[in-house]
Amino acid sequence: MCGIVGYIGNLDSKEILLKGLEKLEYRGYDSAGIAVMNDNGVQVFKEKGRIADLRSIVDEDVMANTGIGHTRWATHGVPSTVNAHPHQSNSGRFTLVHNGVIENYDILKREYLQGVALQSDTDTEIIVQLIDLFVSEGLSTEEAFRKTLTLLKGSYAIALLDAENNETIFVAKNKSPLLVGLGETFNVVASDAMAMLQVTDQYVELMDKEIVIVTKDAVQIQTLNGEAISRDPYTAELDASDIEKGTYPHYMLKEIDEQPLVMRKIIQKYQNDQDELTIDQEIVDAMNDADRIYIIAAGTSYHAGLVGKQFIEKIAKIPVEVHISSEFGYNMPLLSEKPLFIFISQSGETADSRAVLVNIKEMGHKALTITNVPGSTLSREADYTLLLHAGPEIAVASTKAYTAQIAVLSILAEVTAKSRGLELDFNLVQELGIVANAMEVLCDAKEEFEDIARKFLSTTRNAFFIGRGIDFYVGLEGALKLKEISYIQAEGFAGGELKHGTIALIENGTPIIALATQESVNLSIRGNVKEVVARGANPCIISMKGLETEEDSFIIPEVNELLTPLISVIPLQLISYFAALHRECDVDKPRNLAKSVTVE
Ligand code: AGP
């Protein structure tokens, strides 16, 4: 959550910072600000709302070669101009942006800052006031920065300006993501390489508890104790067009449409020269060494994990538990003797999942991360990584990452099964190819999904998704998609569970979206539909070819039954998209949300 940028070089920094923030807006968008520094000192512009609102108040006449910027997802203090970053110390000398949460800010306030009139309700302001305090007591800026960092508990990515030194940006990181980007006559700072791809594709990763002194000609990475660290840069393999909307009205629609391509890319990336699916032998060994697998994830990734459990248990015959990461710490199950943990995370930065990773690593267990972002925190800190190869996912509502996660989990299950000598009655490469073609058919049927959204969801306040078996898990994802972008209260239920309570909510016209893609439960789910229809519900049945009846609203092409989540979710993504559009919601940036949830 929250995105930060910084630029120091020969060019005017304003536009670079604003463009960078636009690329980071997916990380939070309730307020934003920039601070630019020249020989006359530091000027701060900040505003509640989106980057476009910030842009409208930035004074175009101010020229400055150094600056920092921030787009916020509020944790401490309401979204407002006062609480927006950058924050300044009361003397005006220090200006700072921060992503993360300072857990002990209240203690630090009482211990060190009695008598300092704070301007905002944020935890962040404490940091900048402490630095100012320590400098007023005689420390240099760098010493004060270090001393302050040693006092902080929690997570931070920080960029700091000192009005008395306009040739340096002071940077630090702990738990929150931060990169330094390198240029010939400039250097930059960014939460995500995407933000500064406009000026460089060369980046240096920062590790926790490192600080960096950034000037236009040099980047000095150090430990908190001042020991120099040398680290080679890497090339960010992002294509600028990957992060643009192109002709699409929304990233979400673009990302839905990219799913067939992503399927084909995954097949290609995981195939060897003999056209067999393959993954690193050490991952296969770790799977085979495990007596039980624990999948840990949040939100959409959790829903993908539920489907993955089916694959791993049915194909590779290893027992699997799936856990919501934010709950795992409190409700840790009795672990098996040889557990293997699989973290599923599009961003690779989800703080709830990372907290579990840190915990289980301390316990000495092995971890595999399945992520879309190479070099992300969860990837770096796990023993093994499998990449999604889905390309950047920018819309807050996850779509292509979900199907990519499921595809990679199917490959993991298949390769593991083969290594155990288990016979499979299908060829996964062929089946995933069929899935990719079916996805194309569905993406071409947008008008039908728009009609369904209009017919079933244009005025409703709530909606229910039902399914049995694997369809139930897809229903959970459909409900999450609908609620997060259209604000319709939507819930997913197992068909058989309805009459144990939820059916009391059915009224005349309540939309019920039922999935019927599994032959073994087709009659049962249709029985559940009859039960709700008898109570006035408005049913929208999405079935699979071969199982259809005349009452169905849409029939998806036939694919391998186990792989149906890869395609049955697409109607749900598109119906949610059009429902949100009809309601004039901000599809890509729904209220109260952020793409990368980096606070616990
Ligand atoms: C889904 O549309 C959401 N954006 C959200 O549930 C997301 O899947 C969750 O926050 C987990 O994110 P991650 O995959 O990056 O860990």
Boltz pocket constraint, residues with backbone or C-beta under 6 A from the ligand:
constraints:
  - pocket:
      binder: B
      contacts: [[A, 298], [A, 299], [A, 300], [A, 301], [A, 344], [A, 345], [A, 346], [A, 347], [A, 348], [A, 349], [A, 350], [A, 353], [A, 395], [A, 396], [A, 397], [A, 398], [A, 399], [A, 481], [A, 484], [A, 594], [A, 595], [A, 596], [A, 597]]
      max_distance: 6.0
